[in-house]
């Protein structure tokens, strides 16, 4: 059963593929605008920026593949447990 919050989120584009697509488009526009602005001001260090750009283009498919291939239990075992709250 869907609650009120789920219905509201889907109506404003916060859930589902339309929301993800909108968020991705916003990120692309934001990054593109920043790249143009900083390149015009000549404050981009291309020797540092290009390796990051190549990694951002090539590695997401690897991460998506690993997401389905690797088990989740072993990595979770290494995470610290949340602190216990004390009541006064």
Phi and psi restraints in degrees (value plus and minus 20) as a CYANA .aco file:
   2 UNK   PHI    -107.5   -67.5
   2 UNK   PSI     112.6   152.6
   3 UNK   PHI    -105.9   -65.9
   3 UNK   PSI     156.9   196.9
   4 UNK   PHI     -81.9   -41.9
   4 UNK   PSI     -59.5   -19.5
   5 UNK   PHI     -84.6   -44.6
   5 UNK   PSI     -58.9   -18.9
   6 UNK   PHI     -84.0   -44.0
   6 UNK   PSI     -63.8   -23.8
   7 UNK   PHI     -85.0   -45.0
   7 UNK   PSI     -60.4   -20.4
   8 UNK   PHI     -86.4   -46.4
   8 UNK   PSI     -62.9   -22.9
   9 UNK   PHI     -83.1   -43.1
   9 UNK   PSI     -58.7   -18.7
  10 UNK   PHI     -90.7   -50.7
  10 UNK   PSI     -49.1    -9.1
  11 UNK   PHI     -93.8   -53.8
  11 UNK   PSI     -49.4    -9.4
  12 UNK   PHI    -119.4   -79.4
  12 UNK   PSI      -9.7    30.3
  13 UNK   PHI      62.8   102.8
  13 UNK   PSI      -3.8    36.2
  14 UNK   PHI    -110.9   -70.9
  14 UNK   PSI     -23.8    16.2
  15 UNK   PHI    -158.9  -118.9
  15 UNK   PSI     137.3   177.3
  16 UNK   PHI      62.1   102.1
  16 UNK   PSI    -198.3  -158.3
  17 UNK   PHI     -88.5   -48.5
  17 UNK   PSI     -51.4   -11.4
  18 UNK   PHI     -85.0   -45.0
  18 UNK   PSI     -59.5   -19.5
  19 UNK   PHI     -86.5   -46.5
  19 UNK   PSI     -61.7   -21.7
  20 UNK   PHI     -85.6   -45.6
  20 UNK   PSI     -61.3   -21.3
  21 UNK   PHI     -84.1   -44.1
  21 UNK   PSI     -60.4   -20.4
  22 UNK   PHI     -84.8   -44.8
  22 UNK   PSI     -62.2   -22.2
  23 UNK   PHI     -84.4   -44.4
  23 UNK   PSI     -60.6   -20.6
  24 UNK   PHI     -85.3   -45.3
  24 UNK   PSI     -63.9   -23.9
  25 UNK   PHI     -81.6   -41.6
  25 UNK   PSI     -61.3   -21.3
  26 UNK   PHI     -82.3   -42.3
  26 UNK   PSI     -61.1   -21.1
  27 UNK   PHI     -83.6   -43.6
  27 UNK   PSI     -61.2   -21.2
  28 UNK   PHI     -84.8   -44.8
  28 UNK   PSI     -65.4   -25.4
  29 UNK   PHI     -82.8   -42.8
  29 UNK   PSI     -64.1   -24.1
  30 UNK   PHI     -82.8   -42.8
  30 UNK   PSI     -67.4   -27.4
  31 UNK   PHI     -86.0   -46.0
  31 UNK   PSI     -60.8   -20.8
  32 UNK   PHI     -83.6   -43.6
  32 UNK   PSI     -63.1   -23.1
  33 UNK   PHI     -84.3   -44.3
  33 UNK   PSI     -62.6   -22.6
  34 UNK   PHI     -84.5   -44.5
  34 UNK   PSI     -60.3   -20.3
  35 UNK   PHI     -82.0   -42.0
  35 UNK   PSI     -66.5   -26.5
  36 UNK   PHI     -82.7   -42.7
  36 UNK   PSI     -66.0   -26.0
  37 UNK   PHI     -81.4   -41.4
  37 UNK   PSI     -69.7   -29.7
  38 UNK   PHI     -92.5   -52.5
  38 UNK   PSI     -48.2    -8.2
  39 UNK   PHI     -89.8   -49.8
  39 UNK   PSI     -62.2   -22.2
  40 UNK   PHI     -81.9   -41.9
  40 UNK   PSI     -54.8   -14.8
  41 UNK   PHI    -103.2   -63.2
  41 UNK   PSI     -20.8    19.2
  42 UNK   PHI      37.6    77.6
  42 UNK   PSI      23.9    63.9
  43 UNK   PHI    -138.5   -98.5
  43 UNK   PSI      -1.0    39.0
  44 UNK   PHI    -115.0   -75.0
  44 UNK   PSI     106.6   146.6
  45 UNK   PHI    -111.1   -71.1
  45 UNK   PSI      75.7   115.7
  46 UNK   PHI     -84.4   -44.4
  46 UNK   PSI     -51.1   -11.1
  47 UNK   PHI     -83.0   -43.0
  47 UNK   PSI     -46.9    -6.9
  48 UNK   PHI    -114.5   -74.5
  48 UNK   PSI     -55.7   -15.7
  49 UNK   PHI     -92.5   -52.5
  49 UNK   PSI     -59.2   -19.2
  50 UNK   PHI     -84.2   -44.2
  50 UNK   PSI     -63.7   -23.7
  51 UNK   PHI     -80.2   -40.2
  51 UNK   PSI     -57.8   -17.8
  52 UNK   PHI     -84.7   -44.7
  52 UNK   PSI     -62.5   -22.5
  53 UNK   PHI     -83.0   -43.0
  53 UNK   PSI     -63.0   -23.0
  54 UNK   PHI     -83.8   -43.8
  54 UNK   PSI     -63.9   -23.9
  55 UNK   PHI     -83.3   -43.3
  55 UNK   PSI     -59.3   -19.3
  56 UNK   PHI     -87.6   -47.6
  56 UNK   PSI     -45.4    -5.4
  57 UNK   PHI    -106.3   -66.3
  57 UNK   PSI     -60.3   -20.3
  58 UNK   PHI    -107.6   -67.6
  58 UNK   PSI     -50.6   -10.6
  59 UNK   PHI    -107.0   -67.0
  59 UNK   PSI     -41.9    -1.9
  60 UNK   PHI     -77.7   -37.7
  60 UNK   PSI     -58.9   -18.9
  61 UNK   PHI     -83.2   -43.2
  61 UNK   PSI     -53.5   -13.5
  62 UNK   PHI     -85.6   -45.6
  62 UNK   PSI     -62.9   -22.9
  63 UNK   PHI     -83.9   -43.9
  63 UNK   PSI     -60.0   -20.0
  64 UNK   PHI     -84.9   -44.9
  64 UNK   PSI     -60.3   -20.3
  65 UNK   PHI     -85.6   -45.6
  65 UNK   PSI     -65.1   -25.1
  66 UNK   PHI     -84.2   -44.2
  66 UNK   PSI     -51.0   -11.0
  67 UNK   PHI     -79.2   -39.2
  67 UNK   PSI     -55.8   -15.8
  68 UNK   PHI    -108.5   -68.5
  68 UNK   PSI     -44.8    -4.8
  69 UNK   PHI    -110.2   -70.2
  69 UNK   PSI     -52.4   -12.4
  70 UNK   PHI    -109.8   -69.8
  70 UNK   PSI     121.7   161.7
  71 UNK   PHI     -92.2   -52.2
  71 UNK   PSI     133.4   173.4
  72 UNK   PHI    -114.7   -74.7
  72 UNK   PSI     -41.6    -1.6
  73 UNK   PHI     -83.6   -43.6
  73 UNK   PSI     -68.1   -28.1
  74 UNK   PHI     -79.9   -39.9
  74 UNK   PSI     -66.2   -26.2
  75 UNK   PHI     -83.6   -43.6
  75 UNK   PSI     -54.8   -14.8
  76 UNK   PHI     -86.1   -46.1
  76 UNK   PSI     -49.7    -9.7
  77 UNK   PHI     -84.4   -44.4
  77 UNK   PSI     -45.6    -5.6
  78 UNK   PHI    -107.0   -67.0
  78 UNK   PSI     -30.8     9.2
  79 UNK   PHI     -96.5   -56.5
  79 UNK   PSI     123.3   163.3
  80 UNK   PHI     -90.5   -50.5
  80 UNK   PSI     129.5   169.5
  81 UNK   PHI     -97.0   -57.0
  81 UNK   PSI     131.3   171.3
  82 UNK   PHI     -86.6   -46.6
  82 UNK   PSI     128.3   168.3
  83 UNK   PHI     -87.4   -47.4
  83 UNK   PSI     126.9   166.9
  84 UNK   PHI    -104.2   -64.2
  84 UNK   PSI     112.4   152.4
  85 UNK   PHI    -102.8   -62.8
  85 UNK   PSI     116.6   156.6
  86 UNK   PHI    -120.0   -80.0
  86 UNK   PSI     117.5   157.5
  87 UNK   PHI    -113.8   -73.8
  87 UNK   PSI     117.5   157.5
